Amino acid sequence: EEEEEILILNAAELERLNLVEWALVTGRRIDIINDNKHAQLLRIQRWVNWIQSGNYILVLRETPNALRRAPSFVEKQDFDKSAEESPILQMITARAKKYAATSKIAALELIVLIAAALRAYEQVNYTGPPLKENITDIFTDLSTTSNSFLEFAGEIASPLCVLSEALLLARAASMAVCCQLEDNCTTAQWWSARAACYHWRALIATKSCGAARAKLWQQCHDWMDQVCAFSFKDQDIAAMACLERGLIAHHFDQESRGKSHFFKAAQLAHLEIELTASLGKRTKFQRKSLPQLKLETNLSTVESQAKPQVIPLDKDSVLLEDGIHFDDAQHNNPDHQTPAQTPDQIALRQAIVLALCLDVKNSNPEKEGLTAQEMRAYVDAACASAQNWMVFSTAILIKCRLEASSAYSADRAALQLEVLVSQHSTMCTKEQDARLNKDDAPVQERIKFLSVLDYPAIWEAKSELAYAMMNLGALVSAAEQFAQISQWDDVVECYAAAGRRSEALKVLESQDKNPNLLCVLAEIQDESQYFETAWQDSRYRCARAARGLGRFHARAKNWQLAAEWFAKALAVAPHAPATWFDTGIAHMRLALVKEDPEHSWREAARCFSRAASQEPDDADSWANLAAVLIQVRDLKPAASALDAAIRLRPDDWRLWENATRVHVALKRPARAIQALNRLLDLRTRSKRSVDSYLEQFEIVCRQVEQLEAETVDLPPSEAAKFNATTAASALDAYILRLKREAPASPGTSFARLWALCAIRVSLKMNNSNQVKNEALLRDFKAKQLRALLGTFNDDSASSKDTAQLCRVALEFSRVHDHATPSDRSSAALLLRSIADRAKLPADHDLRVQASCLEKVSL
């Protein structure tokens, strides 16, 4: 290229160019007018005007040739093969450094070029619409290397990533300007962090590439630290920097670090929010207003013209079309004063609200209903007025994800996702009308706030749409969507689930047999050899193949081999709760057949613990962890695991049964009685009779009696006295409940149950409630007596059985001091009947007691 004369700028021109830098990074519009007719300034003016009108490709066509030539032989020798960056990225960075070193105006040219390159990348991969012109000639030399130049720390970029040469150019040029100007160019650091974040999001297998994540995160963290430390004159730019810093932390799975930046952005933008509740209605047939969450803000509610189409609910849906209808006409709190705001200021504050909504999701259990309700309040606040196309699209996308879990709105969520995907290409779907293209937002408006929004790339959005269709049962449509993004393993699974086995096999035959497709073929054919081939072809890195082999051997009851293959799968992909669970099952089965099962039980406990920690909402993992810990007598952790499982599955009687045994063993009678009460609630499900827990009940009675004896002299303020009183009250309440609800079934176990109840009542008898306790004791003794009579055989009864029956009958006869004449008469008849069946002599004490009761009743 021809050398240009050295340009000397005055202070006013430097200030003007500085404003241009900030306008580019924030997406604001600025008029650049220079009296200086120097070629470099004219070029910068032309580029900025093109960027502000959305013509990014025109800028890229004027990229200096040095930044788009293929590497020379000499440059290839200088590549650092041990570096995380690809050789091409190293080469472009080195050339950009030389270019930026020529003058400050050259560095500014690179910053404008970075803006154009990154905006073009955002357009084709995130916001749309697609480019209307052929761009293959711009990076002809570089394009021969495909996406390999985005390789980082051994990880490759998605093949669906379009115009990755522009991302490469932005990454290289931004790092070069940062190195050249060091700490004197905040916008270059901002662009560098933004480009590195997009680089990370373009990589495949983001869950396992730890080295790439750590390196890129450190780069972004350092750059954004310097950006946020800058003294901004404009608080909105400072808020945007904080917001983007928090979102970058979110993209790198550093949610806890992003939280504080979201709230700081809200503070800098003077955004006032308050999560509160108000009476309202959610469904068409709801008559009574109920408390509903809502977010009160100081946002303006003036809408812009262009926004994505919102799909209406199905006419049969019970939900209200406009969401919640609040009873109070004034939705916003009058205490929040709404200041005068420009559309860009409103859009920025809406983006902050959506970031805070994202923080709600990151900070709370995702499957908990309250989390979804709280997120919906934030989304409704952001949707109140559409100020920016992409901000509104992001709000609608979050709303789709929330609605997908409801049977009343899942279909609308899938259709709305289809609209959001189709707006990338601005093509009308069946649900869109012709006016959509007329009101479509220009590309520069779509991109303006993209960096401060958690909006997916187009291939991720299509994948999300396909999964939504699959969840609705539209398997063939889902397969077509998966085919568009080359997720062939999901295509095959959808066809197989839809019963189109021949089409699934046809897809498998037409594609190269990569490890994932081989795994799908193995699952369809149920043949382990395909899993083995996939494991070998992946160079022993395909966790799915190892997991498939483990499950194959588990079905064959070969638990040792199953455990070994599961261990190999976990070595490759340790963040896999389902695999940890399967491994725990294998070790449990091994423990049942081994002579020394201690090691297998411990391994099973470790596996279930990992599964539960990675998937806290999985009740099976917690339940199995508790069962294994009970086997090794590690009871306190077992009790904690049972608490977690019961919280997730409160109607599972088996969990309560284990909880009863654990709390009894830990000498926690109050908790054990709570579990016994719950078992009484669930007895219709469990089909277990009340006497099934006789052993635990007997131990609880002894424990309560011991606690009362140990604390009899303690004052009521003592904790031990309080615990003893609480346990005793719970036991007494449970005994009364048994009297009301337990059936009077015959049998020695029921007789023992009523005897324990009678003993407890006799211990509580005193002068203040003697009459009441005597009546209760009489009822339990009568139940005990009838339970024994139900199994008493008049002809073959042993002397021991007869003696026990007579003893209980005599005890029953002695608790009628305060009985009514009617009760005494009934008791006398019962005693005579027992005496006759036991063939007792006339002078037996039982007959004498019956005669006494008859006389008193008269």
N, C-alpha and C positions, 0 to 999 in steps of 0.2 A: 504494500500500500504506500501511496505517496505521503511523504512527511509534510506536516502542516506547521505553519509558523506558531511560535510560542504565544499563548494567549495570556494577557494580564488583565485580571478583573478588578473592578473597584469594589468598595464595601457594599454598595447598594446591590450590585449584581450578585455578589456572593450571598447576601441575605435572601435575594429572590430565588436563587438556586437552592438554598437550604429549605425554603418553603416548598419548592417543587419536590424535594426528597420526601418530606413528610406527607405531602399530598399523595404521592405515589404509594407509600406504605399503608396509608389509612384509607385509600380509595376515594378521597375527596377530589372535587374538581377545582382546578386552579387555572387562571388565564396567564400564560407565560408570554410576555411581550418584551423583546429586547431590541434596543436601538443598535446594539453591537451586531454587525453582520458577519462575524467570524464563522467559518464553516462548521466548527465544532458546536458552537452555540445554536446555529441554525438547525444542525442535525438533532440536537437535544430537543429543541422546540418542536420540530417535526415529529419526533418519537413520542413526546409527551402528548401532543394532540392526538396522535393515533391511539395511544393507550387509553386516553379519556373517552374516545369514541368506540372503543372495543375492537380496534383493528390491530391486534397483537402480532399477527403474522407478518404484517407489513414491516414492523420493527425487526422481527427475526430475520427477514430477508436481507436486512442491512447489517447483520451481525458481521463483525470483522472476520475476514477469512482465517486468521490465525486461530480463532476459537472454534472453527468447525472443520478443520482439516484432520485427516487421519494422522496418527503418530508416525513420525519418521523413524528410520532405523536407529539413529543416534538417541532419540528420545526413548525408544523401547529399551535401550541398554540402561537407562537411568531409572527405570521403574523399580520401586521398592516392593518386591514380591511378598514381604512379610507384613505390609500395611493392610489395614482393614479395607481401605478404599480400593476400588478397581483401578487398573493401570490407566484406563481412559480418563477417569476422574482426576487422577494425579497429573496427567499430561495437560488437560484443559486448565487445571488450577495453576500450574506453573506458567502456562502461556498468559493467563489472565493477570498474574502477578506482574509479569513484564509489561503488559499493556497498561496496567494501573500505575506503574512506576513512572511513566513518562510525564504525567502532570495530574493535578487535582481534577481538572476538567475531564481527563480520561477516566479517572475513577468514577466521576459522576455519570459519564456515559455508561459505564458498566452497571451502575445502580439502576439506571433507566432500562438497560437491557435485561437485568435481573427481573425487574417488575414485569416487563413484557413476556419474558419466558415463563415465569411462574403463573402469570395470569392465563396464558395460553394453555398451560398444563392443567390449571384448574377448570378452564372452560371445557376441554375435551374429556376430562375424567370425572368431573364432579357436577358442574352446573348445567352444561350444555349451553346453547345448541351446538351440534357438530359443526366443524369448519366447512365452509362451502367451497373452498378451493383446495387444490392439490398441494400438499406440503412436502412431498417426498424428496423434492429437489433441494430443499434448504439444507438438510444435514445428510447429503448423499454419502459422503465418506464415512460418517459416524454410524449411519443406519446399518451398515454391513455387519456391525457387531451385535445387532439386535438389542435385547435388554441386558446383556451381560455387563455393560458398563455401570449399571446400578447395583451390581453385586456388592455386598458389604459384609465383611466378617464371615464369608462362606455362605451367606444367604442370598438367594436370587429374587429378582422382582417378579411380580405377577405378569404372565404373558398377556393379560388383558389390559395392561397399562399402556395407554396411547401417548404418543409424543413424549416419550421418556427422554429424548434428546434435549428437550427444553428444560426438564427438571435437572438433567446433568449440567447444562449450561448455567442454570441459576445456582446450583450448589457450588460449582467451581468458581464462578465469578464472585459470589458473595463471600466465600472463604478467602479469595485473593484480595478483595477490597479490605476485609477485616484485618488481614495480615499487613497490608500496605499502610493503612491509615491507623492501625492499632486501635487506641481508645477514642479516636477523634471522629468516628463515624457510627453513630448509634443506629441509623437506619440500616446500614450494611449488616450489623449484628442481628437486627430484627429479621431482615430478609434471610440471613443464614439460618437462624433458628426455625423459621417458617419452612424453608426448603428442606432442612434436615428432618423435620417432622413429617413432611409429605414423603420423603425418602423412606422413612420407617414404615409409614402406612402402606407403601407400595410393596414391601417385602412379603414373601410367602412364609407361612408357618410362624406367625408372630408369637405364638405361645411357647415355642421351644428355642427360638434363637436368642439366647440370653446374652451372648457376647455382643451381638449387633445392638440389642436393646440398650445394654449398659453404656456402650461407646456413644451411640447417637444421643441417648438421654443426657449424658454428661456434657456433650457439646451444646445441646439446646439449653440445658440448665445454666451453663456458664454465660452463654450469649444473652439469654433473657434476664439474667441477674444484672448484667451491665445495662440492658435497655431500661429495666424498671428502676435502676438507680439514677437515671437521667432526670434532671430538673425540668419537668415539662411545664410550659406556660399554659398549655391547653389541658384542662383536667379531663376532657373527653378522650384525648389521645392517651393520657396516663391510664385511664380506666380501660381502654382498649388493650393496652400493653399488659396490664394485670390480668385481664380476662383471657387473653391469648396464652399467657404464661400458665394459667390454671388449666386450660384445655390441653396444652401440650403435655402437662403432667398426667392428665387423664389418658391421653393416647398412649403414653408409655407405662400405663398401669401404676401410676404413682398418685392415686386418687387423694390420699391423705395430704399430699403436698399441694394439690391444687385447690383444696377447700378454702384455705385462708385467702388465696388470691381472688376467688370469686366474691367473697364478702368485701375485700378491699376495693375491688372494681365497683361494686354497688355503692360503697361509701364515696369514692371519687366522683362517680356519676350523679351523686345526690339522689340516688334511687331509694325511696322509702317503701318498705314492704312489711306486711304484717299478716301472718297466717292466723285466721280466726274462723269462727263458725257462725252460721246463720240458718234459720229455718228455711227449708226449701223442699221442692219436689223433684224427683229424678225420673219417674215413670208416668205414663199417661193415665194410669188407673190409680195412682196414689192419691188418696183423699186427705190424709193427715200429713202435714208438713213435719219433716224430721230434721235434726241438725245436720248440716252439710258443710264441709270444709270450703273455704274460699280465701283467696289471696287479695288483700287490699293494697293498692299501689298508688303512686302519684303520677302514673302514666297518662298521657293524653289519649283520647279515643277517636281521633280523626283518622279516617282510613284513606289510603291511596287508591289509585285506579286499578292497577294491575296486581293480581294475585292468583295463585293456583286455584283451580276449581275444587270445591269441597263437595264430596259425594254425599247425598242425603241418605238417611237411614231407610231401610226397607219399611214399607207401609204397615207390615205386620209386626214390626218391632214395638215392644212395650216402652222403650226409652223415649224420652222427649228429644225432639230434633235439635234444639238449641242447647242441649245439656241440662244443667240444673236451673230450675226456675225458683229464684229466691223470693221470699215473701216481701222483703223490704225493697222498695223501688230504687233506693239509692244503693247501688252495689258497692261503690267505693266509700271508704270512711271519710266523712267530711273533714276530719282533722288533718288529712293529707292534702296539703295545698299543691295543686298541679301548676308548676311553673310553665312559662312559655317555652315550648320546645319545638325545634325543627324536626322534620321527618327523620333525618339521620340520627339525631339525638334520641328520638323515640325508639328507632330501630336498635340502636346500641343498647338501650336500657331493656328492651325486650330480649335481646341476646343474653344479657346478664341474668334476667329472670329464667331463661331456659338453662343457663349454666347452673343456677341454683337448684333448678329441678333435677338436673343431672346429679348434683351433689346429694340430693335426697335419695336417689337410687343407689349411689355409691356408698352411702352411710347407713343404709337400712337393709334388712332382708328383702330380697326382690319379690319373693312369693307371698309376702305378707300383704293382706288386703289394705291395711292402713297406708302402706308405702304407695300403692297405686292411687289411693284417694288423695294423698298429699300431692303427688306429682300432677294429678289431674287439675288441682287448684292452680298450680303454677302455669300449666299449659293453657288453661282458660284465660288467665290474665294476659299471657303473651298473644293469644289469638283475638283478644278484644278488639284490636285494630291492626290492619295489615299495612305496615309502612315499608316493608322491604320483601321482595319476592322470596329470597332464600331464608330469611328469618321466619316468615310465615310457613314456608315449606318444612322447615325443621320442626316447628311447633306441631304441624299436622302429622309429621312422621312420628313424633313421640306419642301423639294422641292415638295413632294407628296401633302402635305397639301396646298401649294400654288397653285399647278396645279388643285386640286380638284374643285376649284371655276370656272374654265374655261371649257366651253363646248368642246373646242378643245383638252384638255388634261385630262379630268376627268377619262376617261377609262384607260389611261396609269397610272394615279395616283393609281387607284384601283388595277391594276395588279402589280404595283411596291410594294404596301402595302402587297399584298399577298406573294411576294417574301421575303420581310423583315420578315413577320411572319413565313414563312416556314423555313427560315434560322436558326430559333431557334432550330429546330429539324434536320436540315441539310438534309431534305428530298426534292427531286426534285418535282417541280410542272410542269404543262404543259409548262410553259414559260422558265423553266430552263433545261439545258442540263447536260449530265453526267459529264462534266469536273468540275462542280461547287463543288462537294465533293472533287475532287482531289486538287483544289486550296483553299479549306476551311481553314480559319484561326484557329489556335489552341486556346483553351479556354483561356490560360493565356494572349494571345495577344488581345482577345476580351475584356477581363475584365480590362486590364491595365488602360484605360482612362474612364471607365464607370462612375466613381464618378464625373467627371468633364463634363459630358454630360447630356442633358435633354432627356434621352431615356426612353420610357415607359416600364412597366412590360409586360410580354407576354399576360396576360389577358386584359390589357388596349389596347395593339396593336391589338388583335383580335377584341375587341369591336370597335375600330376605323375602322378596315377593314370592319366589318359588316355594320357600318353606311355608309361607302363609297359605298358599294354595294347597300344599301337601297336607297341612293340618286340617283344612276344610274338606279333604277327601277328593279334591280335584287333581288326581295323581297324574293324569295324562297332560293336563295343562302345566303342572309343575315340572314334568319331565321336559316339556318344550322350553320352559324358561331355563332350566338347568343346562340344556343343550346349547343355549345362546352364550353361556359363560363357560362352556367346556367342563362342567362338573359331571363328567361321564359316569362316575360311580353313583352319584345321586340319580342320574337319568335311569340307570339300570335298576336301581332299587325301586324307583317309582313305577317303572313298567312291571317289575316283578310283583310289587304289592297290588297293582291293578289287575293282575292275572294275565298280563300279556308277556308270557314267558318267551315266546318266539321273538318278539321285538327286543326284549332285553338281551337275548343271546345274539341277535343281529347287531346290536350296538357294540356288544363286546367283541364280535368278530371284526367289526369295521375299524376299531380303535387299536392303537398300539397297547400291548399288554403291560401297562405300568403296574406297580405293586398294588395300588388302590383298586384298579379294575380286576386284578387277579383275586384280591380278597372278596370282591363282590361275586365273582364267578364261583369261588369256593363256597360262599354262603348259599348261592342258588343251587349249585350241584351237590352241596354237602359232601365235598371231597377235600381231604386235608392236603393233598398234594399241591393244590394251587396256593394254599397258605405257605407251604414250604418254599415253593418257587418264588413267591412274593418276598418272603423273608431273605432269601439268598440274593434276589435281584436288587433289593434295596440296600445291599451290603449290611444286612442285619440292623437296619434302622427303621423298619416299618413296624410300629407298635401294633397296628391293627392286625397284621399277619400273626404276630406272636400271641396276641389276645385271642384271635380266632383258633389257633392251635390249642391254646389252653382250654378254651370252651369245648373244642372237639374232644379232647381227652377227658374233660369233666363229664361230658355226656356218656362216655364209655366207662365211667367210674374209675378211671386211672388217675387217682388224685395226686400221686407223686409227680407224674409228668405234667399234669395240669398246673401244679404249683410252680414247677420249674419254668414253664412257658410264660405264665403270668409274671414271674419275676423278671424275665427278659423284656417283656412289654413295659414293665414299670421302669426298668433301667433306661429305656429309650424315652418314654413319656411319663414322668412321675406324677404329673397333674392329671390323673385319670381316676376319679372316684369309683367308677363302675369296675375298673380293673382291680383296684384295691379291695373292693367288696368281693369280687370273684376269688381273689387270692385268699381272703379270709375264710371263705366257704371251703376252699380246698384244704386249708390247714385244719379247719374244724373236723372235716371228714377224716383226715389223717390222724387226728388226736383220738378219734373213736376206735381206731383199729391198732394203734401202737401200744406196746407194753409200757413205754415211758412217754406219756402224752404231754408232759409239762411244757416241753419246748414248742410243740405244735400249738398248744393253747396260747402260749405267750405270743407266738408269731401271728396267730389269728387275731389276738387283741390288738397288736400293733397295726395290722392291716385295716381292721374295722375303725380304729382310731383315726388313721389317715383318711379313710373314706368319709368319715363323719366330719372331719375338720375341713375337707375340701368341698363337701356338699352338706352343710349344716341342716338343710331341710329334709334330709333323707331319714325317715324314721327307722327303716330297716337296718341301716348302719348302726344307729344308736342302740337299737334293741339287741342286735347280735353282739355288739361290743359288751353290753351289760351281761348277756348270757355267758359269754366267754369269761368275763371277769368273775362271775359267780363260780364258775368251774375252778378257777385258781384261787378262790377265797379272797379276792381283792374287793371287799364289799363296799367301801366308801366310794371309790370311782364307779363301781357298778351302780350304786344308788344315783349318782349324778347322771350317768348315761341313761338310766331309766327315766329320770325326770325329763331329760331332753326328748326321749322317745314318746313319753306320755303327752308332753306338750304338743307334739306334732300329730299324735294319734290317740286322742283321749278315750276312744271307744273300743280299744283293743283290750279285751279281758285278760289276755295272756301277759301283757305288760303289767297290769295291776296285780296279777297273781305272783309274778316275780318280785314286784315291789313289796308285797306283803312279806314274803320270805326274807328279803334283804333287810327290811326295816326291823323285823323281829330279831334277826341275827345281830343287828347293830344296836339292839335295845332302844329302839325309838318307838315306843308304843303308840304315841299320838299319830305318827305317820302311818304306822301299820293299821290302825283303826280306820284312818282315812281310806286306805287301800281296800280294807274289808267292806266299807260302806259302798265304794265304787263297784266292787264285785257283786254286791247285793243289787245294785242298779242294773248290772249287765247279765244277770243270771239267765234271762231268756235267750241271750245270744250264746252264752257259754255252755248252756245246758248242764251246768254244774249245780248240784244241790248245796244247800247252806252248810251241811255237815262235812263237805269236802275240805273245808278250812278249819276243821275242829282243832287240829294240832296247833296251828298258829294262834287261834283264839285262846286256847288254854294257856299258851306261853304269855300272851299279851295280858291276860288276867293276872298271872303271877307277877309279871313285871310292874303292872300298875299297883298291885298290892304292896310290893317291895318298895316302890317309890314313895307311896304314902307312909309306910312305916319309917323310912329313912328321913322324911321331912316333917314328921308330925310336930316336932318342937320348934321348927323354923318359923320366923315371921312371914307374913304374906308377901312382903316386899322382896324376899329372896328369890333369885331366878329358879333355883331348884324347886322351891315350894310352888312357884307359878307353873313350872313344867308338870309337876305332879298333879296339881289341880286340873290343869288343862287335859292331861291324859285321862284322869279319872272321869271328868265330865264327858269326854268323848266316848269313853267305854260305856258309861251309863246310858248315854243317848243311843248308842249302837244296840245295847241290850233291849231297850224299849222298842227300837225299830224291829229287832228280831221277833219280839212278841207280836207286833202288828202284822208283819209281812211274811215271816217264815212259815211254811206249811207244817201242820202237826202230823208229820209222817212217822210211821212205826220204825223201830230199829234201835239197837243199842247205841249207835253213834249219836242219833238224835236225843236219846235219853241222856247221854253224857253232856250234850250241848245244853239241854235245859237244866241239868244239874249244875253246870258251871254258872249259868245265869242265876240260879237260885242261891248259890253260894255267894255270889257278888251282892245280891240284894240283901241277904242275911247280914253281911258285913256292914251294910249301910243303914241298918235299922237302928232307930233311936227314938227317943220320946216325942220329938217334934213331928215326926212323920211316920209314926209307928203303924197307924191304921193303913196308910197308903202303901207302905212297904210290905205290910203283912198280906194285903190283897195281891200285890205283885208277886210275892213269894208263893202264895197259894196257887196263882195261875201257872207259874213255872213248874211247881211240884206236880200239878195236875197234868201238864204237858209231858213231864218226865214219866209219870205213871202210865199215861195212855201209850207213850212210845214203847214202854216195856211190855204192856199188855198186847200190843200189836204183834209181838213175836213170841208171846208166851203160849206154849203148847200144853194143854191141860193134861194130856195122857203121858207125854214123854219128857216133861220138864224135869230138870235135875234139881236136887235139893239146893244147890247153889243159886239157881235161877229163882226158885221159890223164896229163898231167904232174902234175896235182893229185892224182889217184888214186895214182900211183906215189910221190909225195912223202909222202902220209899213210901209205901202206903201209910205206915205209922207216922213218918215225918209229915206227910200231907195232912193227916188227921190232927196234928198238934198246932196247926197254924190257922185255927178258926176262932180265936178268942174274940175278934171283932167282926166276925162274919155275920151275915144276915141269916135269919131262920131258913130262908129258901136255899142259901148256899150250904148250910149245915145239912139240910135234908138231902140235897143232891149228893153231898159228900158221903153221907151215911149209906145211900143206895150204892154208890160206887165201891165203898169198902166192903159191903156185904157181897157184891158181885165178885170182887177179888177173892174174898174168903171162900166163896163157893167154888170158884174155879181152881183155887189152890187146895181145896178139900181140907180146910183147916178145922180143928176141933171146936166145939162150942165154947170152950173156956179160953180160946186164944185171944191175945191182946187186941188183935185187929177187930174181932167180933165185939169185944167189950167196948172199944173206941167207937164203933158204929152205933152201938146201943146208946152210948153217952150223947153222941151227936143228935140222935133222934129225939132223946128226951129234952135236950136243950132247945131244939127247934120247935117243940110243942109249947 
